[in-house]
Amino acid sequence: MDSVQHVLDIFEQISAIPRASGHEAQLAKWLQGLASERGYSSSIDEVGNLVICIPASVGRESAPTIVLQGHMDMVCEKTPDSTHNFLTDPIRCIVEGDWLHADHTTLGADNGIAIALALALVSDPSVLHPALELLFTVEEEVRLGGAKYLKPGFLAGKILINLDSEDEGTFVVGCAGGQTTNISFPLVFKKPAHSTAYHLKVSGLRGGHSGVDIHKHYASANKLLARVLEHLQQITPLALMSLHGGTAHNAISREASASFVAAAEKEGLLYQAVKDFESVLKKEYSPIDSGINLALVPLKPEDAASETDSARAIQLLMALPHGVSEMSASVEGFVETSCNLASVEIDSSVLKVITSQRSTVMSRMAELTGRITAIGQLAGAEVVNETAYPGWQPDMKSQLLQRSIETYQVLFEQKPEVRMIHAGLECGTIGSIYSGMEMISLGVTIENPHSPVERMYIPSIERVWRYLVTFLQAYK
């Protein structure tokens, strides 16, 4: 059996099933059907988390049960020209050299590859293993929504391998916690004083994962939009008609737009200002986000927020933080605390803003959340902070970690990297529910997750497969 092709075949079957966050039921039903066909028992909890129980291979019945864990949902991002419907359409997988990517959408290797690896392992009769529990959670991409509802007793295993990391050869042993803030700023809409309106669009940005990529200086379309609007306000007062940017709390926004009414006699100055500011931004981001594009086009005027409310809304967006807030004082080059200005939208005369904070130091995250709350309240907005999810503190003396390092070193004749990540993993939440659970996270190499240029390095699948087979077979 070609193990890599076997994994890819299963991954393609998974990719054919729509699985946006909150819509994982179809995939869960398919997985339960596979389990039933093979005589495995399975259970789904009240929120949709699924566990499939796999009996131990002959001779390994007394070994400890191991949990292989991943999540069923995926981030749904696509390019502006894509007509893909994530609720109905399959993801089209395209092989290009050593890489697998999708057709102008996110690939969903985060985290469909975890499910594919787990299913391939238990369907290959040559792979010997102890009793396994395959835990597939829901809504991981929505603030770890499924994992936090796991109940004691749903799992029996005390050893967990999370398959949601994105660098082969790296064992992750800790991650950041997170918190989301929702800001609502009411606007008074009325018939505008001027008859000239414009639509401003920020596009061409690469976007990225708000945890993995937050330190890479990728531009935030939401932040750039605020800057452009603030710049145009210096020429003439603006009255906002609409505003929209960003799609997910854990994705750096790639596009944002606003429509506004302004004085007709300032038209030439506004067009020139947008053109000049585009040059400024291209120069700022030239090494990393060279595709930045600003477009200003005329538009039919409609009811708009007052110039005073519009100015305050723009000031609010300018004041809110985005990017790295603190670097770690103990681990060189590691992001400790950050904020993603995730989404902005005017909906029913209310400016709605979502920010997503992360940190490995919960008190630092509380401080940053408090600062964002203060900014919102000073602007006159309502601020609601969602419940924070916990980080995962490393246990460098864990027997699981030592065994993992030794297995990798013997197999590949090199040491794996052991580190923490700034992104959130379900390990922190699971560990808070299952006290004493030993955990490690690993995975295949994935680039640009949470964006339409997400791609998976196919040769890394073979190395992860070999590692998992060797690791599981060592338990007797």
ZAMARGU-4260 file (C-alpha; in steps of 0.2 Angstrom, whole numbers, plus 5000, padded with zeros to 4 digits):
<rodrens>
0) 5000/5000/5000 | 5007/5017/4995 | 5004/5026/5012 | 5005/5044/5006 | 4993/5041/4991
5) 4981/5032/5004 | 4981/5047/5015 | 4979/5059/5000 | 4964/5048/4994 | 4955/5050/5011
10) 4959/5068/5011 | 4951/5071/4995 | 4935/5061/5001 | 4935/5073/5016 | 4937/5088/5005
15) 4922/5083/4995 | 4911/5086/5010 | 4907/5104/5015 | 4913/5108/5033 | 4913/5126/5037
20) 4913/5129/5056 | 4895/5125/5063 | 4892/5114/5048 | 4902/5098/5052 | 4887/5087/5054
25) 4888/5079/5036 | 4906/5075/5039 | 4903/5068/5056 | 4889/5057/5048 | 4901/5051/5035
30) 4914/5047/5048 | 4902/5037/5059 | 4897/5027/5043 | 4915/5022/5040 | 4916/5017/5059
35) 4901/5007/5058 | 4906/4998/5042 | 4922/4993/5051 | 4914/4987/5067 | 4920/5002/5078
40) 4910/5010/5091 | 4908/5029/5090 | 4899/5043/5100 | 4894/5061/5097 | 4892/5073/5111
45) 4878/5087/5113 | 4888/5099/5102 | 4894/5087/5089 | 4912/5082/5094 | 4915/5064/5088
50) 4925/5050/5096 | 4928/5033/5087 | 4935/5019/5097 | 4948/5007/5089 | 4952/4991/5097
55) 4971/4987/5100 | 4980/4976/5089 | 4984/4958/5095 | 4997/4958/5108 | 4994/4977/5112
60) 4979/4975/5123 | 4987/4980/5139 | 4996/4996/5132 | 4988/5013/5137 | 4975/5020/5125
65) 4981/5034/5114 | 4970/5048/5108 | 4973/5055/5090 | 4965/5072/5089 | 4960/5084/5076
70) 4946/5096/5071 | 4932/5094/5058 | 4929/5112/5053 | 4940/5123/5041 | 4942/5141/5038
75) 4932/5147/5023 | 4942/5160/5013 | 4942/5162/4994 | 4949/5174/4981 | 4937/5188/4975
80) 4935/5180/4958 | 4930/5163/4965 | 4911/5158/4965 | 4914/5143/4977 | 4900/5140/4990
85) 4908/5133/5005 | 4891/5126/5011 | 4888/5116/4996 | 4903/5114/4985 | 4918/5102/4987
90) 4935/5108/4989 | 4945/5105/4973 | 4962/5098/4976 | 4976/5102/4964 | 4994/5094/4964
95) 5007/5106/4959 | 5025/5098/4960 | 5027/5093/4979 | 5013/5104/4984 | 4994/5102/4986
100) 4983/5117/4985 | 4964/5121/4981 | 4956/5131/4967 | 4956/5149/4973 | 4950/5144/4991
105) 4957/5138/5007 | 4963/5120/5006 | 4957/5114/5023 | 4972/5104/5026 | 4970/5113/5043
110) 4964/5101/5049 | 4957/5089/5036 | 4974/5081/5035 | 4973/5075/5054 | 4957/5066/5050
115) 4965/5058/5034 | 4980/5052/5044 | 4970/5045/5058 | 4958/5035/5046 | 4973/5029/5036
120) 4982/5022/5051 | 4967/5012/5057 | 4963/5006/5040 | 4980/4999/5036 | 4981/4981/5044
125) 5000/4982/5044 | 5000/4996/5057 | 5000/4988/5074 | 4994/5000/5088 | 4987/5000/5106
130) 4968/5005/5108 | 4965/5021/5100 | 4952/5035/5102 | 4950/5046/5086 | 4943/5062/5093
135) 4937/5074/5080 | 4930/5091/5087 | 4919/5104/5080 | 4921/5123/5078 | 4939/5124/5082
140) 4941/5139/5071 | 4928/5148/5080 | 4937/5151/5097 | 4939/5132/5100 | 4920/5131/5101
145) 4919/5112/5102 | 4933/5107/5113 | 4927/5118/5128 | 4911/5108/5129 | 4920/5091/5131
150) 4914/5082/5146 | 4924/5071/5158 | 4922/5053/5153 | 4920/5056/5135 | 4938/5050/5133
155) 4946/5036/5141 | 4964/5039/5135 | 4977/5049/5145 | 4989/5051/5131 | 4984/5063/5117
160) 4993/5067/5100 | 4985/5082/5092 | 4988/5082/5073 | 4985/5101/5071 | 5003/5108/5070
165) 5009/5114/5053 | 5028/5111/5053 | 5034/5093/5050 | 5049/5090/5062 | 5042/5101/5075
170) 5034/5095/5091 | 5023/5108/5099 | 5022/5108/5118 | 5013/5124/5122 | 5002/5137/5114
175) 4993/5154/5117 | 4977/5157/5125 | 4964/5168/5117 | 4950/5180/5119 | 4938/5189/5107
180) 4931/5206/5110 | 4915/5213/5101 | 4913/5232/5099 | 4896/5240/5094 | 4896/5258/5090
185) 4879/5265/5085 | 4878/5278/5071 | 4865/5290/5066 | 4860/5289/5048 | 4851/5302/5038
190) 4850/5310/5021 | 4868/5316/5016 | 4872/5335/5014 | 4881/5331/4998 | 4877/5322/4982
195) 4894/5315/4978 | 4898/5297/4984 | 4913/5286/4982 | 4917/5267/4985 | 4935/5264/4992
200) 4942/5247/4991 | 4958/5240/4999 | 4963/5223/4991 | 4978/5213/4985 | 4984/5208/5002
205) 4990/5191/5006 | 4981/5189/5023 | 4986/5174/5034 | 4984/5166/5051 | 4982/5178/5065
210) 4992/5167/5076 | 5005/5159/5065 | 5008/5174/5054 | 5005/5189/5066 | 5024/5193/5067
215) 5027/5193/5049 | 5021/5211/5046 | 5008/5206/5034 | 4996/5220/5031 | 4979/5221/5038
220) 4966/5227/5026 | 4955/5233/5040 | 4969/5244/5047 | 4974/5250/5030 | 4956/5255/5027
225) 4956/5265/5043 | 4972/5274/5038 | 4966/5279/5021 | 4949/5285/5028 | 4958/5295/5041
230) 4970/5303/5028 | 4955/5308/5017 | 4946/5316/5032 | 4960/5328/5032 | 4955/5334/5015
235) 4936/5335/5018 | 4923/5328/5031 | 4917/5311/5026 | 4899/5303/5029 | 4900/5284/5030
240) 4887/5274/5020 | 4895/5257/5022 | 4910/5248/5029 | 4916/5230/5028 | 4932/5220/5030
245) 4938/5204/5036 | 4929/5187/5038 | 4936/5177/5052 | 4943/5181/5070 | 4958/5170/5066
250) 4962/5177/5049 | 4972/5193/5045 | 4960/5203/5034 | 4964/5203/5015 | 4951/5215/5009
255) 4941/5229/5016 | 4930/5243/5008 | 4920/5258/5013 | 4907/5269/5004 | 4905/5288/5009
260) 4898/5304/5004 | 4910/5319/5002 | 4910/5337/4995 | 4910/5337/4976 | 4923/5351/4974
265) 4935/5340/4983 | 4934/5325/4970 | 4950/5328/4962 | 4960/5330/4978 | 4952/5314/4985
270) 4957/5304/4969 | 4975/5310/4970 | 4976/5307/4989 | 4971/5289/4986 | 4984/5287/4972
275) 4997/5295/4983 | 4993/5285/4998 | 4994/5268/4988 | 5012/5273/4984 | 5015/5276/5002
280) 5008/5259/5008 | 5017/5249/4994 | 5033/5257/4999 | 5030/5252/5018 | 5025/5234/5013
285) 5035/5231/4998 | 5046/5217/5004 | 5030/5207/5010 | 5014/5213/5004 | 5018/5221/4987
290) 5001/5218/4979 | 4992/5232/4989 | 4979/5240/4979 | 4968/5255/4983 | 4953/5259/4971
295) 4941/5274/4972 | 4926/5274/4961 | 4910/5285/4960 | 4894/5279/4968 | 4876/5284/4970
300) 4874/5292/4987 | 4862/5285/5000 | 4858/5288/5018 | 4874/5290/5028 | 4880/5292/5045
305) 4883/5310/5051 | 4900/5317/5048 | 4903/5318/5067 | 4898/5300/5069 | 4909/5295/5054
310) 4924/5304/5061 | 4922/5295/5078 | 4920/5278/5069 | 4936/5281/5060 | 4945/5287/5075
315) 4940/5271/5084 | 4947/5260/5070 | 4963/5270/5070 | 4965/5268/5089 | 4962/5249/5090
320) 4978/5239/5090 | 4983/5226/5077 | 4999/5215/5077 | 5011/5211/5090 | 5009/5219/5107
325) 5023/5210/5117 | 5037/5199/5112 | 5042/5186/5125 | 5055/5191/5138 | 5060/5173/5141
330) 5060/5165/5123 | 5070/5175/5110 | 5060/5179/5095 | 5043/5172/5101 | 5027/5182/5101
335) 5020/5183/5118 | 5004/5194/5116 | 4995/5200/5100 | 4979/5207/5093 | 4970/5204/5076
340) 4958/5218/5070 | 4948/5204/5063 | 4932/5211/5056 | 4923/5228/5054 | 4906/5231/5047
345) 4892/5243/5047 | 4876/5233/5050 | 4859/5241/5053 | 4867/5258/5057 | 4879/5250/5070
350) 4898/5249/5067 | 4902/5231/5073 | 4921/5227/5076 | 4928/5211/5082 | 4946/5209/5089
355) 4955/5193/5093 | 4968/5194/5107 | 4981/5180/5110 | 4994/5177/5123 | 5004/5164/5132
360) 5003/5175/5148 | 4985/5177/5153 | 4988/5193/5163 | 4995/5201/5148 | 4980/5196/5137
365) 4969/5203/5151 | 4979/5219/5150 | 4977/5220/5131 | 4959/5216/5132 | 4956/5229/5145
370) 4965/5242/5134 | 4954/5238/5119 | 4939/5239/5131 | 4944/5256/5137 | 4946/5262/5119
375) 4929/5256/5114 | 4921/5264/5129 | 4930/5280/5127 | 4923/5281/5109 | 4905/5278/5116
380) 4903/5260/5110 | 4897/5245/5119 | 4910/5232/5122 | 4907/5214/5126 | 4922/5202/5130
385) 4919/5184/5127 | 4926/5171/5139 | 4944/5168/5136 | 4951/5150/5132 | 4966/5144/5141
390) 4984/5143/5134 | 4994/5126/5135 | 5009/5127/5147 | 5023/5115/5142 | 5029/5100/5152
395) 5046/5098/5146 | 5048/5083/5158 | 5033/5073/5150 | 5037/5055/5146 | 5027/5057/5130
400) 5038/5071/5125 | 5054/5061/5129 | 5047/5046/5120 | 5042/5056/5105 | 5060/5064/5103
405) 5068/5048/5105 | 5057/5040/5091 | 5060/5054/5079 | 5079/5054/5082 | 5081/5036/5079
410) 5070/5036/5064 | 5077/5051/5055 | 5094/5053/5063 | 5091/5071/5068 | 5083/5080/5083
415) 5066/5087/5081 | 5062/5105/5086 | 5052/5107/5102 | 5043/5124/5104 | 5028/5133/5109
420) 5017/5142/5096 | 5007/5158/5097 | 4992/5151/5088 | 4979/5142/5098 | 4977/5124/5100
425) 4964/5113/5108 | 4977/5105/5119 | 4975/5119/5132 | 4956/5117/5133 | 4957/5098/5133
430) 4970/5098/5146 | 4959/5110/5157 | 4945/5097/5156 | 4956/5081/5157 | 4968/5083/5172
435) 4984/5073/5169 | 4982/5071/5151 | 4999/5070/5142 | 4999/5079/5126 | 5010/5084/5111
440) 5005/5092/5094 | 5013/5088/5077 | 5008/5088/5059 | 5013/5089/5041 | 5020/5105/5033
445) 5006/5118/5028 | 5010/5135/5022 | 4998/5150/5022 | 4984/5142/5032 | 4967/5152/5033
450) 4970/5160/5016 | 4966/5155/4998 | 4985/5152/4995 | 4985/5138/5008 | 4996/5123/5002
455) 5002/5107/5010 | 5019/5099/5007 | 5016/5081/5001 | 5033/5074/5005 | 5030/5079/5024
460) 5015/5067/5024 | 5027/5052/5022 | 5038/5057/5036 | 5023/5060/5048 | 5016/5044/5043
465) 5032/5034/5046 | 5034/5043/5063 | 5016/5039/5069 | 5017/5021/5063 | 5034/5019/5072
470) 5028/5028/5088 | 5012/5018/5089 | 5020/5001/5086 | 5032/5004/5100 | 5018/5003/5113
475) 5016/4985/5118
</rodrens>
